[in-house]
């Protein structure tokens, strides 16, 4: 199958009576090609260009250092892709014998049906992903768990923040930063070298690879980007304004074109929806539908207000109609396709907010951050994971007492405290690092690393809006302190396919996740949590809530694949 369809589905009748609906998209590969190619807006969607670039294994430093020619196979593949690390042991990598690509950390169907692996929602299987070569500051893995990518670009009321710490303000920024950075083996001082190598691959590619045959009709990137060749079919024709002659473009312009195409591909990674934009893929979604519960906010209604309205109607529901295996089945999961009394009890706990300081109220207040129907608010909160990790290495209370400098001090000593960048290639990145029992200087402070960081200018305006929202004190050091250990709220849909959880991958199961919140919310209410989020004051969970909450989270599972 050469082109991907968007995950937009029209529901006919009940679960299982579905068919794909074609929808229009703009962007990379949405022109139309008659004998002489011209742009058209009325064309079917396609992501073939972006997908080809996402899968291409030639853009990293290892390929640059070891290639005999742009279109030649490597004499020996990069060892980092020979195996895929999982919590159940290593598996043979789908790109063994080649080099790193975007898919190396964001799998989908490569391990479909493999015990201990299975489908992914564009995530990998380990706590932190290995990188192609050890960096000068000692990193041989990414500092964070690979966040699942599906619905990362879904429509939201606020600005777009990408990565756990909001480092990137757009898909294009993310692509350029990733492909020219350590995830692809490049050192911070090699930024221009990385640009030149990526541009060389695009200019000299001859379309002879199987990837080009499968996705691009055997045409080269240069031909595709120029967009004038009559062999180009409508689904891989770039819009006129986006076409680029790579022979005369600068390296930066070529890489920007690559970034536009990959970003368009990522924007098209969506969970199943009907023609009205309502989610329909999980038992939870079907439960809402058959019980005539609201599936999405009304026009002009905030998601917070929608969640309150949904909670009220759930509490008032009489004689609920439950979803059973008679109504649907999973293709890729062994668990039953169901939403029953246990799941409903979990939904109530998920939506409930306790009175401040209340105990044993069976209130998760989960929807304060994981707002339905997307199950994320797409902004930042301190969930206590950094504190748990640091205290686990150094003892209870250590994170509360960790010295964290103010803005002037950290910028004056950039290499000691701040993340590495082309401007500061020797930075130790001490506060974007896994906690280490040997070195108490290492901790992960999340958003603190990015907010007011002059080396990361693009997201600053939107981050300031977040930090200063609702009249909060955002004077420089007070605002900076409020970002300590904050991370972006992940989407909970199809959570089964993105384990392990949290920014450090420390939670392997749903039980682990909920037990973490039980512990940290109790610490927050007792005043023992650093930079505790206000949401924890309205969270009152105990072990008696665990089974129902796990059942609810499982009901958000759907059969995601990339077809």
Number of C-alpha atoms within 10 A of each C-alpha: 7 17 17 17 20 25 22 24 24 19 21 11 8 12 18 12 10 14 12 15 14 16 15 12 18 17 20 29 29 25 27 22 23 12 11 12 20 17 18 16 13 13 19 17 24 29 28 24 26 23 24 21 24 23 16 21 19 25 27 26 26 22 24 20 9 15 15 12 13 19 15 12 16 19 11 13 18 19 16 21 23 19 15 21 20 17 13 11 12 12 15 12 18 16 21 17 16 23 27 30 21 22 20 24 24 20 23 20 18 14 17 14 12 11 8 12 20 18 24 28 28 25 24 28 27 24 25 22 24 20 21 22 21 15 16 13 14 10 16 18 18 17 18 21 25 27 27 26 22 23 18 21 20 14 10 12 9 12 17 20 22 22 21 23 25 27 24 23 21 18 23 20 18 17 22 21 17 16 24 26 21 23 25 25 24 23 24 21 15 17 18 13 16 26 21 17 23 22 25 19 19 24 22 16 20 17 19 14 17 11 17 21 15 14 22 25 19 16 19 19 23 21 21 24 26 17 28 19 16 12 18 23 19 21 22 26 31 30 20 16 8 16 18 19 17 22 15 10 13 14 22 15 16 24 25 18 20 24 24 21 26 27 24 23 25 21 17 23 24 21 26 21 18 19 14 10 13 22 23 24 24 25 30 27 22 24 23 21 17 13 15 12 17 18 20 19 18 11 6 6 10 11 23 17 13 19 22 15 14 21 20 14 14 20 11 9 13 9 7 14 16 19 22 15 12 9 14 18 19 16 10 15 16 8 11 14 23 27 25 20 16 15 23 22 19 25 24 22 27 25 22 24 24 21 13 14 15 16 16 13 18 23 23 29 22 22 23 23 20 22 22 23 21 21 19 21 23 27 22 23 23 26 24 23 23 25 26 21 19 24 17 16 18 16 12 13 16 16 23 14 8 15 9 16 14 13 19 11 11 16 16 10 13 18 18 16 22 22 22 20 18 15 11 15 16 19 20 21 24 23 22 24 20 20 24 15 14 9 11 15 17 20 22 27 24 27 26 25 25 24 25 20 18 11 14 17 14 14 22 19 13 17 23 15 13 16 20 15 11 8 7 12 13 17 11 12 13 14 19 21 18 22 22 23 27 26 27 25 22 26 23 20 25 22 22 22 23 25 27 28 23 23 25 23 19 20 19 16 15 21 14 15 18 21 18 17 21 20 14 22 26 20 16 21 20 11 11 16 21 20 20 23 16 14 21 26 20 23 33 27 25 19 12 10 22 21 16 20 24 19 21 26 20 25 30 20 22 26 18 24 17 19 11
